[in-house]
Amino acid sequence: MLMPKDPNATIIMLATGTGIAPFRSFLWKMFFEKHDDYKFNGLAWLFLGVPTSSSLLYKEEFEKMKEKNPGNFRVDFAVSREQT
């Protein structure tokens, strides 16, 4: 995936289960890799759906990413098959 030309873009990502892998690397490019000619300043919003909370991959990593980039990263988890 390519970074948006507009560094202030809003990017919405939807993934389920292991389909999170390409989005995870995309988020690393946005927030952790240093680029001389590009800095992402927009909003990256991730929706991750799984059947059970034990299936949530990288939950702690995404929550830390949210803490470090509060104005630029949002994550919402959707758990479909657990009783509340």
Rosetta silent file (secondary structure, phi, psi, omega in degrees, C-alpha in Angstrom):
SEQUENCE: MLMPKDPNATIIMLATGTGIAPFRSFLWKMFFEKHDDYKFNGLAWLFLGVPTSSSLLYKEEFEKMKEKNPGNFRVDFAVSREQT
SCORE:     score description
SCORE:     0.000 S_00000001
   1 L     0.000  146.545  179.716    0.000    0.000    0.000 S_00000001
   2 L  -101.790  147.152  176.168    1.154    3.491   -0.723 S_00000001
   3 L   -69.107  146.929  178.044    1.003    6.395    1.655 S_00000001
   4 L   -66.720  147.226  178.786   -1.534    9.053    0.653 S_00000001
   5 L   -64.837  -35.227  178.620   -0.073   12.070   -1.128 S_00000001
   6 L   -84.735  111.709 -178.508   -1.954   14.334    1.265 S_00000001
   7 L   -68.177   -9.026  178.555   -0.278   13.954    4.693 S_00000001
   8 L  -103.664   15.830 -177.322   -3.494   15.267    6.309 S_00000001
   9 L   -66.963  157.114  170.493   -5.730   12.595    4.759 S_00000001
  10 E  -102.841  125.704 -178.499   -8.253   10.528    6.684 S_00000001
  11 E  -119.059  123.907  178.476   -7.721    6.803    6.153 S_00000001
  12 E  -110.658  125.703 -177.332  -10.345    4.283    7.250 S_00000001
  13 E  -119.838  134.013  177.866   -9.254    0.637    7.441 S_00000001
  14 E  -120.887  128.660 -179.824  -11.519   -2.394    7.929 S_00000001
  15 E  -146.175  154.366  172.544  -10.059   -5.804    8.746 S_00000001
  16 E  -128.660  139.285  174.812  -11.060   -9.134   10.215 S_00000001
  17 H    51.149 -131.107 -176.882   -8.772  -11.648   11.892 S_00000001
  18 H   -71.339   -7.638  174.916   -5.436  -12.191   10.180 S_00000001
  19 H   -66.014   -2.701  178.080   -6.469   -9.695    7.501 S_00000001
  20 H   -73.294  -21.093 -172.374   -5.022   -7.099    9.864 S_00000001
  21 H   -51.553  -52.319 -178.729   -1.441   -7.852    8.688 S_00000001
  22 H   -66.438  -31.793  178.841   -1.174   -5.394    5.763 S_00000001
  23 H   -70.897  -34.608  177.903   -2.837   -2.633    7.772 S_00000001
  24 H   -61.402  -45.762  179.787   -0.436   -3.175   10.666 S_00000001
  25 H   -66.952  -34.941  177.094    2.560   -2.616    8.390 S_00000001
  26 H   -62.945  -43.437  178.441    0.834    0.428    6.881 S_00000001
  27 H   -65.397  -36.938  176.193    0.331    1.891   10.373 S_00000001
  28 H   -61.389  -41.605  177.163    3.998    1.249   11.212 S_00000001
  29 H   -60.304  -41.169 -177.440    4.956    3.277    8.131 S_00000001
  30 H   -67.006  -44.684 -166.997    2.699    6.098    9.283 S_00000001
  31 H  -110.797  -17.401 -174.512    3.720    6.319   12.904 S_00000001
  32 L  -120.550  -29.191  177.810    7.084    4.660   13.532 S_00000001
  33 L   -81.911  140.932  179.329    9.239    4.839   10.402 S_00000001
  34 L   -97.506  127.779  178.488   10.996    8.148    9.813 S_00000001
  35 E  -123.272  129.455 -179.054   10.815    9.592    6.307 S_00000001
  36 L   -63.932  -33.164 -172.954   12.718   12.744    5.343 S_00000001
  37 L  -106.516    7.845 -176.034   10.121   13.803    2.800 S_00000001
  38 E  -155.615  133.053  172.128    6.868   12.688    4.456 S_00000001
  39 L  -137.450  122.055 -179.547    5.152   12.847    7.851 S_00000001
  40 L   -74.776  124.585 -179.836    1.598   11.586    8.275 S_00000001
  41 L  -121.737    2.438 -177.231   -0.534   14.159   10.125 S_00000001
  42 L   -84.465 -156.356  178.944   -4.013   12.931    9.236 S_00000001
  43 E  -114.760  125.657  172.581   -6.333   10.452   10.916 S_00000001
  44 E  -107.724  120.500 -176.403   -5.915    6.705   10.563 S_00000001
  45 E  -120.413  118.891 -176.774   -9.016    4.888   11.808 S_00000001
  46 E  -110.094  129.187  170.476   -8.919    1.121   12.160 S_00000001
  47 E  -110.859  122.473 -179.509  -11.921   -1.164   12.624 S_00000001
  48 E  -122.242  118.412 -179.144  -10.899   -4.713   13.555 S_00000001
  49 E  -107.757  136.496  179.066  -13.536   -7.436   13.729 S_00000001
  50 E  -144.957  159.936  178.885  -13.079  -10.849   15.345 S_00000001
  51 L   -73.869  -37.940 -178.639  -15.396  -13.574   16.673 S_00000001
  52 L  -135.463  154.800 -179.268  -13.972  -13.602   20.230 S_00000001
  53 H   -62.431  -26.733  177.330  -11.783  -11.260   22.252 S_00000001
  54 H   -69.776  -12.977  178.464   -9.125  -13.979   22.463 S_00000001
  55 H   -90.500   -2.003 -179.279   -8.848  -13.646   18.665 S_00000001
  56 L   -70.701  115.203  178.035   -7.810   -9.987   18.828 S_00000001
  57 L   -91.200  136.893  174.531   -4.353   -9.737   17.302 S_00000001
  58 L    63.090   24.965 -177.324   -2.015   -6.900   18.344 S_00000001
  59 H   -56.291  -49.570 -178.493   -4.594   -5.349   20.685 S_00000001
  60 H   -63.662  -38.705  179.112   -1.997   -3.992   23.120 S_00000001
  61 H   -62.021  -44.888 -179.994    0.135   -2.712   20.254 S_00000001
  62 H   -68.381  -35.090  177.800   -2.775   -0.797   18.734 S_00000001
  63 H   -67.676  -37.509  175.601   -3.769    0.621   22.121 S_00000001
  64 H   -67.007  -39.722  177.978   -0.204    1.888   22.674 S_00000001
  65 H   -60.237  -39.787  178.481   -0.211    3.345   19.170 S_00000001
  66 H   -65.640  -41.311  178.361   -3.429    5.174   20.076 S_00000001
  67 H   -62.753  -40.855 -177.076   -1.873    6.522   23.300 S_00000001
  68 H   -78.410  -20.624 -177.105    1.189    7.819   21.442 S_00000001
  69 L  -133.323   58.831 -170.973   -0.816    9.319   18.567 S_00000001
  70 L   -61.588  -31.726 -179.899   -4.137   10.406   20.117 S_00000001
  71 L   -89.728   -6.329 -174.124   -5.066   12.910   17.425 S_00000001
  72 L  -120.363  -10.383 -177.880   -3.938   10.728   14.540 S_00000001
  73 E  -138.475  132.418  176.126   -4.990    7.170   15.327 S_00000001
  74 E  -131.863  140.950  178.278   -8.287    5.663   16.365 S_00000001
  75 E  -135.054  136.291  175.507   -9.075    1.962   16.776 S_00000001
  76 E  -128.891  131.112  179.387  -12.392    0.200   17.324 S_00000001
  77 E  -103.966  136.456  176.623  -12.709   -3.511   18.010 S_00000001
  78 E  -119.327  117.781  179.682  -15.838   -5.458   17.066 S_00000001
  79 E  -110.436  120.385 -168.938  -16.348   -8.827   18.788 S_00000001
  80 L   -98.291  -20.425 -171.387  -19.230  -10.760   17.239 S_00000001
  81 L  -125.345   28.956  177.106  -19.660  -14.051   19.097 S_00000001
  82 L  -110.331  143.635  174.950  -19.226  -13.425   22.794 S_00000001
  83 L   -79.322  144.138  177.177  -22.000  -13.230   25.327 S_00000001
  84 L  -107.495    0.000    0.000  -22.077  -10.088   27.431 S_00000001
